[in-house]
Amino acid sequence: MHDRYSTVRSRQLGVRLRELMEEHHWGVREMARRLDWPPTRISNMFNARRGSKYIDVVKMLTLMGVIGDEAAEVYALCDDLDEPGLLETYPNLPAQVKTLVWHEERASAIAAYQEMIVPGLLQTPAYARALAEEAGTVPDRDDLDQLIFARMSRQTLLSRQPLIKFDFFLHEFVLRLEVGRTDKSVMSGQLHHLLQLAVRPNVSIRIMPAAVGGHAAVAGHFQLIDSEDFGPVAYIDSEVASLFLEKPEEIKAYRGVLKRLGSAALGEAESRKLIADMATELYSPGEQSHVPRMAQEQLQSQCR
C-alpha cells in the first residue's frame, strides 16, 4: 500500500540519514539511545512515514558530526518535505543516479522512451564506454570506469525476482546513431544485445519508426516508475541534473504519452525485425566477417 505522505524528497531524506548512520556503524536503537528518542521515531523518518522536523535532522547530524557541504545537502531535503517532486543537481554523474537507482530497485514496472541513445539499462559495456568517450562528458578514466560499473550493476534489475515489467520505446534514430564510429562491432554488438533482451518475458522493446514523423514524445526522453511501495514517479535527466515528478496531473500526462506511443510504435516482432535489419546494414558484404556466423543466425531467428 502506498504511504499517502511519502514523497521523493522525504524518501531521499530517509535514505541519506540511514547512509550517514551506517557510516558511523550506528543502528536505529543506538541512535535512539543517544538522542533519548523511541526507536520508532527514527524508523519512521527512514521510511518517510511521517514528516521529519528540521530540528530533529539538525540533532542527528550534529550528533554524527556531519558539517559543511555534506550537511547542506541533507538540510536541503528538509525544505518542503511534503511537496511532490524533486530537482537534484550534482557535480558528477555517479552521484546523479543515486535517487533513480533507489526507486528502480523498488519498482514493479518501468516504462521508458529514448529518442537518440540506447537506455542505460539496455547498454552493453562497449556501447556505454564509447558513448561517454565520444560525448566527452567523463574525461577522467577512473570516473569513466566507475560510470560503466554503476550502469552495468543497474542492469541486474532486468532479471531480478520477482520480475519487473519493462516497456521500452526507442525511436528509430537510436538504431541509426552510430556510437563507436571507429569500431563497428560496438554498434553491432549493441543491436544484437537488444535482440537478446527483447525475447525476455518481462522486457518489451518497441521501435518508433522515423516515418511516423511527429509523435507524442517529441519533447524528449523520460522514464515512468511504478512501485507497490510508493506512488508512481516520472524521471527526466540531463548531464548535471535529475528531475522527479509525482503530482497526479504529471503522472497522468506521461501515461498519456506512453499510451499514444503504444499506438504509433511498431509491434514487438516488427521491432525485432527492424533492429536485425539495422544490425545487418552496419556492414558491407566485405565486412561481414566482423560478425560471427552464429551471431548472424541468432539475429535472423530472433527477429521472427
C-alpha positions in Angstrom: 0.0 0.0 0.0 1.3 3.5 -0.9 2.2 5.8 2.0 0.0 8.8 1.4 2.6 11.1 3.0 5.6 9.8 1.2 7.3 12.0 -1.5 10.5 11.6 -3.4 12.1 14.3 -1.2 11.0 12.6 2.1 12.2 9.2 0.9 15.6 10.5 -0.1 16.0 12.3 3.3 15.4 8.9 5.0 17.9 7.2 2.7 20.6 9.8 3.3 20.1 9.7 7.1 20.4 5.9 7.0 23.6 6.1 5.0 25.2 8.5 7.4 24.3 6.3 10.4 25.7 3.3 8.6 29.0 5.2 8.1 29.1 5.6 11.9 28.1 1.9 12.4 25.1 3.0 14.4 21.7 1.2 14.2 18.3 2.6 14.9 18.5 1.6 18.6 21.9 3.2 19.1 20.8 6.5 17.6 17.6 6.4 19.6 19.6 5.8 22.8 21.9 8.7 22.1 19.0 11.1 21.4 16.7 9.6 24.0 14.1 9.0 21.4 11.8 6.0 20.8 13.3 3.8 18.0 10.1 4.1 16.0 10.7 7.8 15.7 13.8 7.2 13.7 12.4 4.2 11.7 9.5 6.4 10.6 12.0 9.1 9.4 13.9 6.4 7.4 10.7 5.1 5.8 9.1 8.6 5.2 6.1 7.6 7.2 5.9 10.9 8.9 7.1 14.4 8.2 10.6 14.8 9.6 11.1 18.0 11.7 14.1 20.2 10.7 15.3 20.4 14.3 15.3 16.5 14.5 17.6 16.3 11.5 19.8 19.0 13.0 20.2 17.0 16.2 21.0 13.8 14.3 23.6 15.5 12.0 25.2 17.3 15.0 25.5 14.1 16.9 27.2 12.4 14.0 29.5 15.4 13.3 28.2 16.0 9.8 29.0 19.5 8.7 29.8 21.6 5.6 28.5 20.6 2.1 27.5 17.2 3.3 25.2 18.7 5.9 23.9 21.3 3.5 22.9 18.5 1.1 20.8 16.9 3.8 19.3 20.1 5.1 18.2 21.0 1.5 16.0 17.9 1.5 14.2 19.2 4.6 12.7 22.1 2.7 9.1 21.4 1.7 9.2 17.7 2.5 5.6 17.2 1.6 5.9 19.0 -1.7 5.8 16.5 -4.6 8.7 16.3 -7.0 12.5 16.8 -6.6 15.1 18.6 -8.7 18.6 17.3 -7.9 21.9 18.8 -9.3 25.3 17.1 -8.9 28.9 17.8 -9.8 29.4 14.3 -11.1 27.3 11.6 -12.9 27.7 8.7 -10.5 26.0 10.6 -7.7 23.4 11.9 -10.0 21.7 8.5 -10.4 21.6 7.6 -6.7 18.0 8.6 -6.2 17.0 7.0 -9.5 18.6 3.7 -8.5 16.8 3.7 -5.2 13.4 4.0 -6.9 14.3 1.5 -9.7 15.3 -1.2 -7.1 11.8 -0.9 -5.6 9.9 -0.8 -8.9 7.2 -3.2 -10.1 7.1 -1.8 -13.6 9.3 0.7 -15.6 8.3 2.3 -18.9 10.8 4.5 -20.8 11.2 6.4 -24.0 14.6 7.3 -25.7 14.9 9.4 -28.8 18.7 9.3 -29.5 20.6 6.7 -27.5 20.0 3.2 -26.1 18.7 3.4 -22.5 21.3 2.8 -19.8 19.5 -0.4 -18.6 20.0 -1.9 -22.1 23.5 -0.7 -23.0 26.5 -3.0 -23.5 29.7 -2.0 -21.7 31.4 -1.3 -25.1 28.5 1.0 -26.1 28.4 2.8 -22.8 32.1 3.4 -22.9 32.1 4.6 -26.5 29.2 6.9 -25.8 30.8 8.5 -22.9 34.2 8.9 -24.7 32.6 10.4 -27.8 30.5 12.8 -25.7 33.5 13.8 -23.6 31.3 14.2 -20.5 33.6 12.0 -18.3 37.2 12.9 -19.1 38.8 11.1 -16.1 39.4 7.4 -16.8 38.7 6.4 -13.2 35.3 8.2 -13.2 34.5 6.6 -16.5 35.2 3.1 -15.2 33.0 3.9 -12.2 30.2 5.1 -14.5 30.4 1.9 -16.6 30.5 -0.3 -13.5 27.5 1.5 -12.0 25.5 1.3 -15.2 26.2 -2.4 -15.7 25.3 -3.1 -12.0 21.9 -1.4 -12.5 21.1 -4.0 -15.2 20.6 -6.7 -12.6 17.1 -5.3 -12.4 16.3 -6.9 -15.7 16.5 -10.4 -14.2 15.7 -9.6 -10.5 13.0 -11.7 -8.9 10.1 -11.0 -8.8 10.5 -9.8 -12.3 10.0 -6.1 -13.1 7.9 -5.4 -16.2 9.9 -3.2 -18.6 8.4 -1.4 -21.6 11.0 0.4 -23.7 10.1 2.7 -26.6 13.1 3.6 -28.8 13.0 6.0 -31.8 14.5 4.6 -34.9 17.2 7.3 -34.6 18.5 5.2 -31.6 19.4 2.4 -34.0 20.9 4.7 -36.7 23.0 6.9 -34.4 26.4 5.1 -34.8 28.1 5.1 -31.5 31.7 3.9 -31.6 32.3 5.1 -35.2 35.9 3.7 -35.3 34.7 0.2 -34.3 31.6 -1.1 -36.0 31.4 -4.1 -33.7 30.3 -1.7 -30.9 27.0 -0.9 -32.6 26.6 -4.4 -34.0 27.1 -5.9 -30.5 24.6 -3.4 -29.0 21.9 -4.2 -31.5 22.5 -7.9 -31.1 22.2 -7.3 -27.3 18.8 -5.6 -27.8 17.5 -8.6 -29.7 18.6 -10.9 -26.9 16.8 -8.8 -24.3 13.7 -8.3 -26.4 12.8 -12.0 -26.1 12.7 -12.0 -22.3 9.2 -12.4 -21.0 9.4 -9.2 -18.9 11.0 -6.9 -21.5 9.2 -5.2 -24.3 11.3 -3.2 -26.8 9.3 -1.3 -29.5 10.6 1.0 -32.1 9.1 4.3 -33.2 9.7 4.5 -36.9 11.1 7.7 -38.3 8.4 7.6 -41.0 5.8 8.4 -38.3 7.2 12.0 -38.1 6.0 14.0 -35.1 4.7 11.9 -32.2 3.6 12.1 -28.5 7.2 12.1 -27.1 8.8 14.7 -29.2 9.6 16.7 -26.0 12.2 14.2 -25.1 13.2 11.1 -23.1 11.7 10.1 -19.8 11.1 7.2 -17.5 8.0 6.3 -15.5 8.4 4.1 -12.5 5.6 2.2 -10.7 6.0 0.6 -7.4 4.0 -1.2 -4.7 5.9 0.8 -2.1 5.2 4.3 -3.2 3.2 6.3 -5.8 4.3 6.5 -9.5 7.3 8.7 -10.3 8.3 10.2 -13.6 12.1 10.8 -14.1 13.8 13.1 -16.6 17.6 13.7 -16.6 20.4 15.8 -18.2 24.1 15.9 -17.8 24.0 17.7 -14.4 20.5 17.3 -13.1 17.7 14.9 -12.3 14.0 15.8 -12.1 11.5 13.6 -10.4 7.8 14.3 -10.9 5.0 12.8 -8.9 1.9 15.0 -8.9 -1.2 13.2 -10.2 -1.6 15.5 -13.2 2.1 15.0 -14.1 1.8 11.2 -14.0 -1.4 11.3 -16.0 0.4 13.3 -18.7 3.2 10.8 -19.0 0.8 7.8 -19.0 -1.0 9.5 -21.9 2.3 9.9 -23.8 3.0 6.2 -23.3 -0.5 5.2 -24.5 0.0 7.2 -27.7 3.5 5.8 -28.2 2.0 2.3 -27.9 -0.5 3.2 -30.7 2.1 4.6 -33.0 5.2 2.3 -32.4 5.9 -0.9 -34.3 4.8 -4.2 -32.6 7.4 -6.2 -30.7 8.0 -8.7 -33.6 8.2 -5.9 -36.2 10.6 -4.0 -33.9 12.9 -7.0 -33.6 13.0 -7.3 -37.4 13.9 -3.7 -37.8 16.7 -4.0 -35.2 18.1 -7.0 -37.0 17.9 -5.2 -40.3 19.8 -2.2 -38.9 22.5 -4.6 -37.5 23.0 -6.0 -40.9 23.1 -2.6 -42.5 26.1 -1.6 -40.4 28.3 -3.9 -42.6 29.0 -4.0 -46.3 29.4 -7.5 -47.8 33.2 -7.3 -47.3 32.8 -6.5 -43.6 30.5 -9.4 -42.7 33.5 -11.3 -41.2 33.2 -9.0 -38.2 30.0 -10.8 -37.2 30.3 -14.5 -36.3 28.1 -16.8 -38.3 26.3 -18.0 -35.1 25.5 -14.4 -34.2 24.1 -13.8 -37.7 21.9 -16.9 -37.3 20.6 -15.6 -34.0 19.8 -12.3 -35.4 17.7 -13.9 -38.1 15.9 -16.2 -35.7 15.2 -13.6 -33.0 13.5 -11.2 -35.4 10.8 -13.7 -36.2 
